[in-house]
Amino acid sequence: MPYPSRPFLSPLPQFADTAGVRQSPAQRAALIEFVSREYTAGRSLRELGQLTGRTQSAIRRALDQGGVSRRPPGAPKTAAAPPSQ
């Protein structure tokens, strides 16, 4: 049985059609604030890229500008189970 596909998130209205144009300082500040807040809350780079209509590289740059440290790649580590004997 195949795994279900990932949901595709549509860009939010405040970020629609702003990726290809030169952003105003206010637009850039809003993007950095949104990306920083949502990434800290647990969203992935892929999800944030879809929500803002930007690439993952652009999201990484926004996180760097916002002073947010990035998580290591991959799924979170699970606690090791004690060995059973």
Residue, then its C-alpha position, 0 to 999 in steps of 0.5 A: m500500500p503506497y503512502p499518501s501524498r503530502p498536502f500542497l499548501s497554497p501561498l497565503p494572500q499576503f505573500a501571493d505574487t510577491a516572490g518575483v518582484r522587488q520587495s519593499p522593506a515592510q514586505r521583507a520585514a513581514l516575511i522575516e517575522f512570519v517565517s521566523r515565528e512559524y519555523t520556531a513553532g515547528r513548520s518545515l522549510r518546505e511548508l514555509g516555501q509553499l505558504t510564501g511562494r518562495t524557494q527553500s533557499a529564500i526561506r533559509r536566507a530569511l531565517d538567517q536575517g531573522g537570527v533564527s538558528r536552523r534545526p538539523p536535517g531529518a526527522p527529530k530523534t526519538a528517545a532510545a528505548p532501554p535495552s530489554q533483557 
